[in-house]
Amino acid sequence: MTTLERNVNNSIPLLQNKRSVLGSLTNRPLNQINTLKQKNVNQEINNCKVLRKQKQPNLGTIQLKQSQERIRKRGEISQQTKTTKKRFRKNQKSKSNPKKEKKKFQQRKKSKKDQKVKKAKTKSHPIDPKEISKITDIHRPFSKLPEHVTEIADEITQNMRIKEKQDHIGEDFLQKQSQVNANMREILVDWLCDVHINFEFKTETLYLTAKLLDKFLLLKPVPINRLQLVGITALLIASKYQEVNTPDIEEFVLVANGAFTLKELLKMEIVMLTVLRFRVTYVSPYFFLQIYLKAAGIELISEEFHTLKFLSNYFLELTLLKSYFRKFCPSKLAASSLYLAIKTLNLNSNSNFNSIGNKNVLHKSGQNSKCWSNTLTHYTKFHTEQIIDCVILISTLSNQLLNFGQSEENQTPNIKKKYSHPDFYSVAMMKIPLIKKN
């Protein structure tokens, strides 16, 4: 037989066996086949579950073991630290000398006392507990008026005190300016006061324009030919923020007598707002002055109150002209202007609220009477020793302007012209005392 025939004879029985197996499968019904498959699958699933249970231990036991180990480690660390501290103390006692320790202790005491004295000088002077009863509640007469928000008035003032420290500019805000000078800024602010009077804006807009101008000069250098444009844009932004009915933009261009065009004004407005990052809300000293006037102890309807109000506003607006007043915070400027106004009118601010009508009483003060009451120290948070530097500067400036205006009428500042009008009780023409430091 050939090899081919042998291979064929061997393969015949294998084929017969396969056919028999296939025949047996084909002869079985489909239900039996499906049941067999399901049994095999269920057995495999059960085997997997058993294996998982054997491999994975209980999670609760693992967490307990981990927490026990942590506690044990912490205890060991604490014991080690205690032992090291004891050893360190023993070594110190053995090395240290008692004489040196006494000297060090005395030096520490002196340094602590010096620190306390410095803090007491910087902080406001505390009021005696006996004199706390003399402090009057300035919000009590306005409790029924909802626009005064007497319930949260103290919280608002505290918030403003925090914000004024954040937005403080400082005296050296013109360091970046190579062409602009402090005298140039003074001329610009005086001209802006005249424009402010002609447009009949609020007093808040004037303070906001000065703040925006100083903030812009702090951040970006300005050439001389663009300084007037910067000032008028600051006034434009402030009027949009404060006023209800603002004039047309073309009127701001006409005021400058063709120094710039309308397109240049609009471009500068965009530049200023981008440099300031659209931050236009700032704390004004006028806000603090309105609160301090209530604490002055004067009847609000009387003529004396109006003279005090106009005089303090005059002193406060004079601080906008000079750049060296920017080193003082707005609350201190308001307190110092009110102090100087009370001093010039020679008023005693010790009066309390009456039982009838809940109004303040005014009376003239003598030479030895107290000018700055406990209510003013309570609400201003300043003692006379803290504001005396600012008061001296304002008094010298106002006296200079008084003598300056008598000789040269054409060059008098617009603020003095404004407050020398009889509508403002001609407050700028009063004799102001020269205050000196004791």
For each residue, the residues with C-beta under 8 A, 3 or more apart:
1: 5 6
2: 5 6
3: 6 7
4: 7 8
5: 1 2 8 9
6: 1 2 3 9 10
7: 3 4 10 11
8: 4 5 11 12
9: 5 6 12
10: 6 7 13 14
11: 7 8 14 15
12: 8 9 15 16
13: 10 16 17
14: 10 11 17 18
15: 11 12 18 19
16: 12 13 19 20
17: 13 14 20 21
18: 14 15 21 22
19: 15 16 22 23
20: 16 17 23 24
21: 17 18 24 25
22: 18 19 25 26
23: 19 20 26 27
24: 20 21 27 28
25: 21 22 28 33
26: 22 23
27: 23 24
28: 24 25 32 33
29: 32 33
30: 33 34
31: 34 35
32: 28 29 35 36
33: 25 28 29 30 36 37
34: 30 31 37 38
35: 31 32 38 39
36: 32 33 39 40
37: 33 34 40 41
38: 34 35 41 42
39: 35 36 42 43
40: 36 37 43 44
41: 37 38 44 45
42: 38 39 45 46
43: 39 40 46 47
44: 40 41 47 48
45: 41 42 48 49
46: 42 43 49 50
47: 43 44 50 51
48: 44 45 51 52
49: 45 46 52 53
50: 46 47 53 54
51: 47 48 54 55
52: 48 49 55 56
53: 49 50 56
54: 50 51
55: 51 52
56: 52 53
57: 61 62
58: 61 62
59: 62 63
60: 63 64
61: 57 58 64 65
62: 57 58 59 65 66
63: 59 60 66 67
64: 60 61 67 68
65: 61 62 68 69
66: 62 63 69 70
67: 63 64 70 71
68: 64 65 71 72
69: 65 66 72 73
70: 66 67 73 74
71: 67 68 74 75
72: 68 69 75 76
73: 69 70 76 77
74: 70 71 77 78
75: 71 72 78 79
76: 72 73 79 80
77: 73 74 80 81
78: 74 75 81 82
79: 75 76 82 83
80: 76 77 83 84
81: 77 78 84 85
82: 78 79 85 86
83: 79 80 86 87
84: 80 81 87 88
85: 81 82 88 89
86: 82 83 89 90
87: 83 84 90 91
88: 84 85 91 92
89: 85 86 92 93
90: 86 87 93 94
91: 87 88 94 95
92: 88 89 95 96
93: 89 90 96
94: 90 91
95: 91 92
96: 92 93 100 101
97: 100 101
98: 101 102
99: 102 103
100: 96 97 103 104
101: 96 97 98 104 105
102: 98 99 105 106
103: 99 100 106 107
104: 100 101 107 108
105: 101 102 108 109
106: 102 103 109 110
107: 103 104 110 111
108: 104 105 111 112
109: 105 106 112 113
110: 106 107 113 114
111: 107 108 114 115
112: 108 109 115 116
113: 109 110 116 117
114: 110 111 117 118
115: 111 112 118 119
116: 112 113 119 120
117: 113 114 120 121
118: 114 115 121 122
119: 115 116 122 123
120: 116 117 123
121: 117 118
122: 118 119
123: 119 120
124: 377 381 382 383 386
125: 377 383 385
126:
127: 131 132 135 374 377 378
128: 131 132
129: 132
130: 133
131: 127 128 134 135 374
132: 127 128 129 135 374
133: 130
134: 131 352 373 374 375
135: 127 131 132 374 375 378
136: 140 295 297 352 353 360 375
137: 140 353
138: 141 291 294 295 375 379
139: 142 143 148 150 153 154
140: 136 137 143 150 353 358
141: 138 353 358 359
142: 139 145 148 150
143: 139 140 148 150
144:
145: 142 148 150
146: 149
147:
148: 139 142 143 145 153
149: 146 152 153 156
150: 139 140 142 143 145 153
151:
152: 149 155 156
153: 139 148 149 150 156 157 291
154: 139 157 158
155: 152 158 159
156: 149 152 153 159 160
157: 153 154 160 161 288 291 379
158: 154 155 161 162
159: 155 156 162 163
160: 156 157 163 164 283 287 288 331
161: 157 158 164 165 331 381
162: 158 159 165 166
163: 159 160 166 167 283
164: 160 161 167 168 283 329 330 331
165: 161 162 168 329
166: 162 163
167: 163 164 282 283
168: 164 165 329
169: 173 214 215 218 326
170: 173 326 327
171: 323 324 326 327
172: 175
173: 169 170 214 217 218 323 326
174: 177 180 181 182 185 217 323
175: 172
176: 217 218 219 220 221
177: 174 180 181 217 221 222
178: 221
179: 221 222 223 224
180: 174 177 184 185 217 221 222 224 227
181: 174 177 184 185
182: 174 185 186 322 323 324
183: 186 187
184: 180 181 187 188 224 227
185: 174 180 181 182 188 189 213 217 323
186: 182 183 189 190 321 322 323
187: 183 184 190 191
188: 184 185 191 192 213 227 228 231
189: 185 186 192 193 210 213 231 320 321
190: 186 187 193 194 321 413 414 415
191: 187 188 194 195 228 231 414
192: 188 189 195 196 206 209 210 213 231 232 234 235
193: 189 190 196 197 206 317 320 413 414 415 418
194: 190 191 197 198 414
195: 191 192 198 199 232 235 255
196: 192 193 199 201 205 206 209 235
197: 193 194 200 414 418
198: 194 195 255
199: 195 196 239 247 251
200: 197
201: 196 205 206 239 242 243
202: 205 206 242 243
203: 206 207 286 313 317
204: 207 208 242 284 286
205: 196 201 202 208 209 235 238 239 241 242 243
206: 192 193 196 201 202 203 209 210 238 317 320
207: 203 204 210 211 284 285 286 320
208: 204 205 211 212 238 241 242 280 282 284
209: 192 196 205 206 212 213 231 234 235 237 238
210: 189 192 206 207 213 214 234 320
211: 207 208 214 215 282 284
212: 208 209 215 216 234 237 238 272 276 280 282
213: 185 188 189 192 209 210 216 217 230 231 234
214: 169 173 210 211 217 218 323 326
215: 169 211 212 218 219 276 282
216: 212 213 219 220 222 230 234 272 275 276
217: 173 174 176 177 180 185 213 214 220 222 230
218: 169 173 176 214 215
219: 176 215 216 275 276
220: 176 216 217 275
221: 176 177 178 179 180
222: 177 179 180 216 217 226 227 230
223: 179 226 227
224: 179 180 184 227
225:
226: 222 223 229 230 268
227: 180 184 188 222 223 224 230 231
228: 188 191 231 232 256 259 260
229: 226 232 233 256 259 260 264 265 268
230: 213 216 217 222 226 227 233 234 268 272
231: 188 189 191 192 209 213 227 228 234 235
232: 192 195 228 229 235 236 252 255 256 260 265
233: 229 230 236 237 265 268 269 272
234: 192 209 210 212 213 216 230 231 237 238 272
235: 192 195 196 205 209 231 232 238 239 252
236: 232 233 239 240 249 252 265 269
237: 209 212 233 234 240 241 269 272 273 280
238: 205 206 208 209 212 234 235 241 242 280
239: 199 201 205 235 236 242 243 246 247
240: 236 237 243 246
241: 205 208 237 238 280 281
242: 201 202 204 205 208 238 239
243: 201 202 205 239 240 246
244:
245:
246: 239 240 243
247: 199 239 251 252
248: 251
249: 236 252 253 262 265 266
250: 253 254 262
251: 199 247 248 254 255
252: 232 235 236 247 249 255 256 265
253: 249 250 256 258 260 261 262 265
254: 250 251 257
255: 195 198 232 251 252
256: 228 229 232 252 253 259 260
257: 254
258: 253
259: 228 229 256
260: 228 229 232 253 256 264 265 268
261: 253 264 265
262: 249 250 253 265 266
263: 266 267
264: 229 260 261 267 268
265: 229 232 233 236 249 252 253 260 261 262 268 269
266: 249 262 263 269 270
267: 263 264 270 271
268: 226 229 230 233 260 264 265 271 272
269: 233 236 237 265 266 272 273
270: 266 267 273 274
271: 267 268 274 275
272: 212 216 230 233 234 237 268 269 275 276
273: 237 269 270 276 278
274: 270 271 277 278
275: 216 219 220 271 272
276: 212 215 216 219 272 273 279 280
277: 274
278: 273 274
279: 276 282
280: 208 212 237 238 241 276
281: 241
282: 167 208 211 212 215 279
283: 160 163 164 167 287 330
284: 204 207 208 211 287 288 330
285: 207 288 289 316 319 330 331 333 334 337
286: 203 204 207 289 290 313 316 334
287: 160 283 284 290 291 330
288: 157 160 284 285 291 292 330 331 334 335 380
289: 285 286 292 293 312 313 316 334 337 338
290: 286 287 293 294
291: 138 153 157 287 288 294 295 379
292: 288 289 295 296 334 335 338 376 379 380
293: 289 290 296 298 305 308 309 312 338
294: 138 290 291 300 379
295: 136 138 291 292 373 375 376 378 379 380
296: 292 293 305 308 338 342 347 349 360 376
297: 136 349 350 351 352 360 361 362 373 375
298: 293 302 304 305 308 347 349 351 360 362
299: 302 304 305 359 360 361 362
300: 294 305 359 360
301: 305 359
302: 298 299 305 306 362
303: 306 307
304: 298 299 307 308 345 347 362
305: 293 296 298 299 300 301 302 308 309 362
306: 302 303 309 310 425
307: 303 304 310 311 345 425 427
308: 293 296 298 304 305 311 312 338 341 342 345 347
309: 293 305 306 312 313
310: 306 307 313 314 419 424 425 427
311: 307 308 314 315 341 344 345 427 430
312: 289 293 308 309 315 316 334 337 338 340 341
313: 203 286 289 309 310 316 317 337 419
314: 310 311 317 318 398 415 419 424 427 428
315: 311 312 318 319 336 337 340 341 394 398
316: 285 286 289 312 313 319 333 334 337
317: 193 203 206 313 314 320 415 419
318: 314 315 321 322 394 397 398 401 415
319: 285 315 316 322 325 328 333 337 394
320: 189 193 206 207 210 317 325 415
321: 186 189 190 318 397 413 415
322: 182 186 318 319 325 393 397
323: 171 173 174 182 185 186 214 326
324: 171 182 327 393
325: 319 320 322 328 333 390 393
326: 169 170 171 173 214 323
327: 170 171 324
328: 319 325 332 333 336 390
329: 164 165 168 332 333
330: 164 283 284 285 287 288 333 334
331: 160 161 164 285 288 334 335 380 381 382
332: 328 329 335 336 382 386 387 390
333: 285 316 319 325 328 329 330 336 337 390
334: 285 286 288 289 292 312 316 330 331 337 338 380
335: 288 292 331 332 338 339 376 380 382 387
336: 315 328 332 333 339 340 387 390 391 394
337: 285 289 312 313 315 316 319 333 334 340 341 394
338: 289 292 293 296 308 312 334 335 341 342 376
339: 335 336 342 343 371 372 384 387 391
340: 312 315 336 337 343 344 391 394 395 398 432 435
341: 308 311 312 315 337 338 344 345
342: 296 308 338 339 345 347 349 371 372
343: 339 340 346 371 391 433 435
344: 311 340 341 430 431 432 433
345: 304 307 308 311 341 342
346: 343 364 365
347: 296 298 304 308 342 362 363 364 365 371
348: 351 363 364 365 366 369 370 371
349: 296 297 298 342 365 370 371 372 373 375 376
350: 297 369 370 373
351: 297 298 348 360 361 362 363 373
352: 134 136 297 360 361
353: 136 137 140 141 358 359 360
354: 357 358 359 360 361
355:
356:
357: 354
358: 140 141 353 354
359: 141 299 300 301 353 354
360: 136 296 297 298 299 300 351 352 353 354
361: 297 299 351 352 354
362: 297 298 299 302 304 305 347 351
363: 347 348 351
364: 346 347 348
365: 346 347 348 349 369 370 371
366: 348 369
367:
368:
369: 348 350 365 366
370: 348 349 350 365 373
371: 339 342 343 347 348 349 365 384
372: 339 342 349 376 377 383 384
373: 134 295 297 349 350 351 370 376 377
374: 127 131 132 134 135 377 378
375: 134 135 136 138 295 297 349 378 379
376: 292 295 296 335 338 349 372 373 379 380
377: 124 125 127 372 373 374 380 381 382 383
378: 127 135 295 374 375 381
379: 138 157 291 292 294 295 375 376
380: 288 292 295 331 334 335 376 377
381: 124 161 331 377 378
382: 124 331 332 335 377 386 387
383: 124 125 372 377 386 387
384: 339 371 372 387 388
385: 125 388
386: 124 332 382 383
387: 332 335 336 339 382 383 384 390 391
388: 384 385 391 392 435 437
389: 392 393 437
390: 325 328 332 333 336 387 393 394
391: 336 339 340 343 387 388 394 395 435
392: 388 389 395 396 435 436 437
393: 322 324 325 389 390 396 397
394: 315 318 319 336 337 340 390 391 397 398
395: 340 391 392 398 399 432 433 434 435
396: 392 393 399 400 434
397: 318 321 322 393 394 400 401
398: 314 315 318 340 394 395 401 402 432
399: 395 396 402 403 432 434
400: 396 397 403 404
401: 318 397 398 404 405 412 413 416 428
402: 398 399 405 406 428 429 431 432
403: 399 400 406 407
404: 400 401 407 408 411 412
405: 401 402 408 409 412 416 420 428
406: 402 403
407: 403 404
408: 404 405 411 412
409: 405 412
410:
411: 404 408
412: 401 404 405 408 409 416 417
413: 190 193 321 401 416 417
414: 190 191 193 194 197 417 418
415: 190 193 314 317 318 320 321 418 419 428
416: 401 405 412 413 419 420 428
417: 412 413 414 420 421 428
418: 193 197 414 415 421 424 428
419: 310 313 314 317 415 416 424 426 427 428
420: 405 416 417 424 426 427 428 429
421: 417 418 424 426
422: 425 426
423:
424: 310 314 418 419 420 421 427 428
425: 306 307 310 422
426: 419 420 421 422 429 430
427: 307 310 311 314 419 420 424 430
428: 314 401 402 405 415 416 417 418 419 420 424
429: 402 420 426
430: 311 344 426 427
431: 344 402
432: 340 344 395 398 399 402
433: 343 344 395
434: 395 396 399
435: 340 343 388 391 392 395
436: 392
437: 388 389 392
438:
